[in-house]
């Protein structure tokens, strides 16, 4: 009996020893959470988007004590904006920092932010996005398997072209303008008198160079980072669209994280977006100077006719879509944004 007992104890000791020996590697493997964070912007380190995503990476890795590793994939390495959103939705990509262009395909209410001249200025945009309406739209993403974490700025969008300065809406007549694959953006540019040409961002520089399109519209930082000043002469400060981006995550993946790790990621996302906003405000001022030095002719725009066309022709056409079939509700959403002080 004593011998059997000794044998059993010896076996248990051996098993426990093996468990202890193997535990560190297993524990480490279990703890390491790898987050693919994708965006389709540029790779310039001083670009506000990159400053923010690498700040996010640092915050998450430090605050999680190394339990979470963030791998950043910039410059459309994991696909264009729509592809990244689809990847996040399916869970093949954990997180994205994505502009609003493709979002209306997933959450109709997100097209609110795409409406032309919906925001008076950047302060108005931040007040709305960080307020009740912005939070209402955020919650809608849960219904399509995406957790919306925070908004940041892509800035206002401006027209560039090679034909003439755009001083008022009449100057747009006959122009071929590249736009993102967004129905509201296409409808808007056509309503302004130009011909909207939807085109992948990666094809744009060559299309401008070869004259396939006369112009395009983008935020200041992208006009610079994509070197559009090499193939475009005129920059008109129209500010016709505001360009929000957002940090998004796969909902199932995010929900399966511990509460502690969810908090780390959510708080870091909000802080990173605040950093991006601050950096972009400074960056845009500098970009105007740089683009002038690069030879672009920059002019202010009379927005009177643009605004009237937007309010009379574009907004009503999207009330039903924004309201998911209820036009009156969609109208209320638009008015809640416009009337926010």
VEXPA-717348 format. One record per residue (C-alpha): residue number from 1; residue in three letters; y, x, z. Coordinates in Angstrom, 1 decimal. Example, Ala and Ser with C-alpha at 12.3 -4.5 7.8 and 13.67 -1.06 7.14 Angstrom:
2
    i   aa      yy      xx      zz
    1  ALA    -4.5    12.3     7.8
    2  SER    -1.1    13.7     7.1
This chain:
341
    i   aa      yy      xx      zz
    1  UNK     0.0     0.0     0.0
    2  UNK     2.4     2.8     0.9
    3  UNK     1.6     4.6    -2.3
    4  UNK     2.3     1.4    -4.3
    5  UNK     5.6     1.0    -2.5
    6  UNK     6.6     4.6    -3.1
    7  UNK     5.7     4.1    -6.8
    8  UNK     7.8     1.0    -7.1
    9  UNK    10.8     2.6    -5.4
   10  UNK    10.5     5.6    -7.7
   11  UNK    10.5     3.4   -10.8
   12  UNK    13.5     1.4    -9.5
   13  UNK    15.4     4.7    -8.8
   14  UNK    14.6     5.9   -12.3
   15  UNK    15.9     2.6   -13.9
   16  UNK    19.0     2.7   -11.8
   17  UNK    19.6     6.3   -12.6
   18  UNK    19.3     5.5   -16.3
   19  UNK    21.7     2.6   -15.9
   20  UNK    24.3     4.7   -14.1
   21  UNK    23.9     7.4   -16.8
   22  UNK    24.4     5.0   -19.6
   23  UNK    27.1     2.8   -18.0
   24  UNK    30.2     4.8   -18.9
   25  UNK    29.6     4.7   -22.6
   26  UNK    28.7     1.0   -22.5
   27  UNK    31.6     0.1   -20.3
   28  UNK    34.0     2.0   -22.6
   29  UNK    32.6     0.3   -25.7
   30  UNK    32.9    -3.1   -24.0
   31  UNK    36.5    -2.5   -23.0
   32  UNK    37.9    -1.1   -26.2
   33  UNK    39.6    -3.9   -28.2
   34  UNK    40.8    -2.8   -31.6
   35  UNK    43.6    -4.9   -33.1
   36  UNK    44.4    -4.6   -36.8
   37  UNK    48.1    -5.4   -37.2
   38  UNK    49.1    -5.9   -40.8
   39  UNK    52.4    -6.3   -42.6
   40  UNK    53.4    -6.0   -46.2
   41  UNK    56.8    -4.2   -45.7
   42  UNK    57.5    -0.6   -46.4
   43  UNK    56.4     2.6   -44.6
   44  UNK    59.9     3.9   -43.8
   45  UNK    59.8     4.9   -40.1
   46  UNK    63.4     3.9   -39.4
   47  UNK    63.0     0.5   -41.0
   48  UNK    63.5    -2.1   -38.2
   49  UNK    60.1    -3.7   -38.9
   50  UNK    58.3    -0.4   -38.4
   51  UNK    60.3     0.5   -35.3
   52  UNK    59.2    -2.9   -33.9
   53  UNK    55.5    -2.8   -34.8
   54  UNK    55.1     0.8   -33.4
   55  UNK    56.9    -0.3   -30.3
   56  UNK    54.4    -3.1   -30.0
   57  UNK    51.5    -0.7   -30.5
   58  UNK    52.9     1.5   -27.7
   59  UNK    53.5    -1.3   -25.3
   60  UNK    50.1    -2.9   -25.7
   61  UNK    48.2     0.3   -25.5
   62  UNK    50.1     1.5   -22.4
   63  UNK    50.1    -1.9   -20.6
   64  UNK    46.4    -2.5   -21.2
   65  UNK    45.6     0.9   -19.8
   66  UNK    44.0     2.0   -23.1
   67  UNK    41.7    -1.0   -23.2
   68  UNK    43.4    -2.3   -26.3
   69  UNK    44.1    -0.1   -29.4
   70  UNK    46.5    -1.3   -32.1
   71  UNK    45.9     0.0   -35.6
   72  UNK    49.0    -0.7   -37.8
   73  UNK    48.4    -1.4   -41.6
   74  UNK    51.8    -1.4   -43.3
   75  UNK    52.8    -1.7   -47.0
   76  UNK    50.3    -4.4   -47.9
   77  UNK    47.3    -2.2   -47.2
   78  UNK    45.4    -5.3   -46.2
   79  UNK    46.9    -7.5   -48.9
   80  UNK    50.1    -9.4   -49.7
   81  UNK    51.7   -11.8   -47.2
   82  UNK    49.5   -14.8   -48.1
   83  UNK    46.4   -12.7   -48.0
   84  UNK    47.3   -11.4   -44.6
   85  UNK    47.9   -14.9   -43.2
   86  UNK    44.5   -16.0   -44.6
   87  UNK    42.9   -12.9   -43.1
   88  UNK    44.4   -13.8   -39.7
   89  UNK    43.3   -17.4   -40.0
   90  UNK    39.7   -16.4   -40.9
   91  UNK    39.7   -13.6   -38.2
   92  UNK    39.1   -10.7   -40.5
   93  UNK    42.6    -9.5   -39.4
   94  UNK    43.6    -9.9   -35.7
   95  UNK    47.3    -9.9   -36.1
   96  UNK    50.1    -9.9   -38.7
   97  UNK    53.9    -9.6   -38.9
   98  UNK    54.6   -11.8   -41.8
   99  UNK    57.6   -13.3   -43.5
  100  UNK    57.9   -17.1   -43.8
  101  UNK    57.4   -17.3   -47.6
  102  UNK    53.7   -18.3   -47.5
  103  UNK    53.7   -20.2   -44.2
  104  UNK    54.5   -23.6   -45.6
  105  UNK    51.0   -23.6   -47.2
  106  UNK    49.5   -23.5   -43.7
  107  UNK    52.1   -25.3   -41.6
  108  UNK    54.3   -27.7   -43.6
  109  UNK    57.0   -27.7   -40.8
  110  UNK    57.5   -24.0   -41.3
  111  UNK    59.3   -24.8   -44.6
  112  UNK    62.2   -25.8   -42.4
  113  UNK    63.2   -22.1   -42.3
  114  UNK    62.9   -21.7   -46.1
  115  UNK    65.6   -24.4   -46.8
  116  UNK    68.7   -22.8   -48.3
  117  UNK    71.7   -22.4   -46.0
  118  UNK    69.8   -24.2   -43.2
  119  UNK    71.4   -21.6   -40.8
  120  UNK    75.1   -21.0   -40.5
  121  UNK    74.7   -17.4   -39.3
  122  UNK    72.3   -15.1   -37.4
  123  UNK    73.2   -16.5   -34.0
  124  UNK    72.5   -20.0   -35.1
  125  UNK    69.1   -18.9   -36.5
  126  UNK    68.1   -17.3   -33.2
  127  UNK    69.3   -20.3   -31.2
  128  UNK    67.1   -22.6   -33.3
  129  UNK    64.0   -20.4   -33.5
  130  UNK    64.0   -19.6   -29.8
  131  UNK    64.7   -23.2   -28.9
  132  UNK    62.9   -26.5   -28.9
  133  UNK    62.6   -26.8   -32.7
  134  UNK    61.3   -23.3   -33.1
  135  UNK    58.7   -23.8   -30.3
  136  UNK    57.6   -27.1   -31.9
  137  UNK    56.8   -25.4   -35.2
  138  UNK    55.1   -22.5   -33.3
  139  UNK    52.6   -25.0   -31.7
  140  UNK    51.7   -26.4   -35.1
  141  UNK    50.0   -23.1   -36.0
  142  UNK    47.3   -23.7   -33.4
  143  UNK    46.1   -26.6   -35.5
  144  UNK    45.2   -24.2   -38.4
  145  UNK    43.6   -21.5   -36.2
  146  UNK    46.6   -19.3   -35.8
  147  UNK    48.5   -18.4   -32.6
  148  UNK    52.2   -17.9   -33.3
  149  UNK    53.6   -15.4   -30.8
  150  UNK    57.2   -14.8   -31.7
  151  UNK    59.9   -14.8   -34.4
  152  UNK    61.8   -11.7   -35.6
  153  UNK    64.4   -11.2   -38.4
  154  UNK    63.9   -10.3   -42.0
  155  UNK    67.6   -11.0   -42.3
  156  UNK    69.5   -13.1   -44.8
  157  UNK    68.6   -12.9   -48.4
  158  UNK    71.0   -11.8   -51.2
  159  UNK    71.0   -11.9   -54.9
  160  UNK    70.9    -8.8   -57.1
  161  UNK    70.9    -8.8   -60.9
  162  UNK    71.8    -6.8   -64.0
  163  UNK    74.0    -9.4   -65.8
  164  UNK    77.1   -10.1   -63.8
  165  UNK    78.4   -10.6   -60.2
  166  UNK    77.5   -13.9   -58.7
  167  UNK    80.8   -15.2   -57.4
  168  UNK    79.9   -18.9   -57.5
  169  UNK    77.0   -21.1   -58.6
  170  UNK    78.2   -21.2   -62.2
  171  UNK    77.4   -17.5   -62.6
  172  UNK    73.7   -18.1   -62.1
  173  UNK    73.3   -20.2   -65.2
  174  UNK    70.7   -18.6   -67.6
  175  UNK    69.5   -15.9   -65.1
  176  UNK    65.8   -15.3   -64.6
  177  UNK    65.4   -14.6   -60.9
  178  UNK    62.2   -13.5   -59.2
  179  UNK    61.2   -15.4   -56.1
  180  UNK    58.3   -15.5   -53.7
  181  UNK    55.5   -18.0   -54.2
  182  UNK    57.3   -20.6   -52.2
  183  UNK    57.9   -24.1   -53.7
  184  UNK    61.1   -24.7   -51.8
  185  UNK    62.5   -21.3   -53.0
  186  UNK    61.5   -22.0   -56.6
  187  UNK    63.1   -25.4   -56.5
  188  UNK    66.2   -24.0   -54.9
  189  UNK    66.8   -21.3   -57.4
  190  UNK    66.2   -23.7   -60.3
  191  UNK    68.7   -26.2   -58.6
  192  UNK    71.3   -23.4   -58.5
  193  UNK    71.1   -23.1   -62.3
  194  UNK    68.9   -20.1   -62.7
  195  UNK    65.2   -19.9   -63.8
  196  UNK    63.0   -19.1   -60.8
  197  UNK    60.1   -16.7   -61.7
  198  UNK    57.4   -16.5   -58.9
  199  UNK    56.0   -13.0   -58.9
  200  UNK    54.0   -10.7   -56.5
  201  UNK    56.3    -8.3   -54.7
  202  UNK    54.4    -5.3   -55.9
  203  UNK    55.2    -6.2   -59.5
  204  UNK    58.9    -6.7   -59.0
  205  UNK    60.4    -3.2   -59.5
  206  UNK    58.7    -2.8   -62.9
  207  UNK    59.7    -6.3   -63.9
  208  UNK    63.3    -5.5   -63.1
  209  UNK    63.1    -2.2   -64.9
  210  UNK    61.6    -3.7   -68.0
  211  UNK    63.9    -6.8   -68.0
  212  UNK    61.1    -9.3   -67.5
  213  UNK    63.5   -10.8   -64.9
  214  UNK    67.3   -10.3   -64.6
  215  UNK    67.4   -10.3   -60.9
  216  UNK    65.8   -11.0   -57.5
  217  UNK    66.7   -12.0   -54.0
  218  UNK    65.7   -10.2   -50.8
  219  UNK    67.1    -8.9   -47.5
  220  UNK    69.3    -5.8   -47.5
  221  UNK    66.6    -3.5   -46.1
  222  UNK    64.1    -4.3   -48.8
  223  UNK    66.8    -3.9   -51.5
  224  UNK    67.2    -0.4   -50.2
  225  UNK    63.6     0.5   -49.3
  226  UNK    62.2    -0.7   -52.7
  227  UNK    65.0     1.3   -54.5
  228  UNK    66.2    -1.8   -56.4
  229  UNK    69.5    -0.1   -56.7
  230  UNK    67.9     2.1   -59.4
  231  UNK    67.3    -1.0   -61.6
  232  UNK    70.0    -3.5   -60.4
  233  UNK    73.7    -3.2   -60.8
  234  UNK    75.1    -6.2   -58.8
  235  UNK    74.6    -7.2   -55.2
  236  UNK    76.1   -10.6   -54.3
  237  UNK    76.3   -11.4   -50.5
  238  UNK    75.1   -15.0   -50.9
  239  UNK    73.0   -15.3   -47.7
  240  UNK    71.3   -18.3   -49.4
  241  UNK    68.0   -18.0   -47.5
  242  UNK    67.3   -16.8   -44.0
  243  UNK    64.2   -14.6   -43.8
  244  UNK    62.3   -15.0   -40.5
  245  UNK    59.2   -13.1   -39.8
  246  UNK    56.7   -13.8   -37.1
  247  UNK    54.0   -12.1   -35.1
  248  UNK    50.8   -14.2   -35.5
  249  UNK    47.2   -13.8   -34.2
  250  UNK    43.9   -15.3   -34.9
  251  UNK    43.6   -18.1   -32.4
  252  UNK    39.9   -17.8   -31.6
  253  UNK    40.2   -14.0   -31.1
  254  UNK    43.3   -14.4   -29.0
  255  UNK    41.8   -17.2   -26.9
  256  UNK    38.7   -15.1   -26.1
  257  UNK    40.8   -12.3   -24.6
  258  UNK    41.2   -12.2   -20.9
  259  UNK    44.3   -13.9   -19.5
  260  UNK    45.6   -10.4   -18.6
  261  UNK    45.2    -9.1   -22.2
  262  UNK    46.7   -12.3   -23.7
  263  UNK    49.7   -11.8   -21.5
  264  UNK    50.1    -8.2   -22.5
  265  UNK    50.0    -9.0   -26.2
  266  UNK    52.2   -12.1   -26.0
  267  UNK    54.9   -10.3   -24.0
  268  UNK    54.8    -7.2   -26.2
  269  UNK    55.1    -9.4   -29.3
  270  UNK    58.2   -11.1   -27.9
  271  UNK    59.8    -7.7   -26.9
  272  UNK    58.9    -6.1   -30.2
  273  UNK    60.6    -9.0   -32.0
  274  UNK    63.7    -8.6   -29.9
  275  UNK    63.8    -4.9   -30.7
  276  UNK    63.4    -5.7   -34.4
  277  UNK    66.4    -8.1   -34.3
  278  UNK    68.6    -5.5   -32.6
  279  UNK    67.6    -2.8   -35.0
  280  UNK    68.1    -5.0   -38.1
  281  UNK    71.7    -5.9   -37.1
  282  UNK    72.6    -2.2   -37.1
  283  UNK    70.5    -1.4   -40.1
  284  UNK    72.1    -4.0   -42.4
  285  UNK    75.6    -2.6   -41.7
  286  UNK    74.5     0.8   -42.7
  287  UNK    72.6    -0.5   -45.8
  288  UNK    75.8    -2.0   -47.3
  289  UNK    77.4     1.4   -47.2
  290  UNK    74.4     3.2   -48.6
  291  UNK    73.9     0.7   -51.4
  292  UNK    77.6     1.2   -52.4
  293  UNK    77.1     4.9   -52.4
  294  UNK    74.0     4.4   -54.7
  295  UNK    76.2     2.7   -57.2
  296  UNK    75.8    -1.0   -56.6
  297  UNK    78.8    -3.3   -57.1
  298  UNK    78.9    -5.6   -54.0
  299  UNK    80.8    -8.8   -53.9
  300  UNK    81.3   -11.8   -51.6
  301  UNK    80.2   -15.3   -52.8
  302  UNK    81.9   -18.7   -52.7
  303  UNK    79.1   -20.8   -51.1
  304  UNK    80.8   -24.2   -51.5
  305  UNK    78.8   -25.4   -54.5
  306  UNK    75.6   -23.7   -53.3
  307  UNK    75.8   -25.5   -50.0
  308  UNK    76.5   -28.9   -51.5
  309  UNK    73.6   -28.5   -53.9
  310  UNK    71.3   -27.6   -51.1
  311  UNK    72.3   -30.5   -48.9
  312  UNK    72.2   -33.1   -51.7
  313  UNK    69.3   -32.0   -53.9
  314  UNK    67.0   -29.8   -51.9
  315  UNK    66.9   -31.1   -48.3
  316  UNK    66.1   -34.8   -49.2
  317  UNK    63.4   -33.6   -51.6
  318  UNK    61.5   -32.0   -48.6
  319  UNK    62.0   -34.6   -45.9
  320  UNK    58.6   -36.2   -46.6
  321  UNK    56.8   -32.8   -46.8
  322  UNK    58.4   -31.5   -43.6
  323  UNK    57.5   -34.8   -41.8
  324  UNK    53.9   -34.6   -43.0
  325  UNK    54.4   -37.8   -45.0
  326  UNK    57.1   -39.3   -42.8
  327  UNK    60.4   -38.7   -44.6
  328  UNK    62.5   -40.1   -41.8
  329  UNK    60.9   -37.7   -39.4
  330  UNK    61.4   -34.8   -41.8
  331  UNK    65.1   -35.7   -42.0
  332  UNK    65.4   -35.7   -38.2
  333  UNK    63.9   -32.2   -38.2
  334  UNK    66.4   -30.9   -40.7
  335  UNK    69.3   -32.6   -38.9
  336  UNK    68.1   -31.2   -35.5
  337  UNK    68.5   -27.7   -37.0
  338  UNK    71.8   -28.3   -38.8
  339  UNK    73.3   -29.9   -35.7
  340  UNK    72.2   -27.2   -33.2
  341  UNK    75.3   -25.6   -31.7
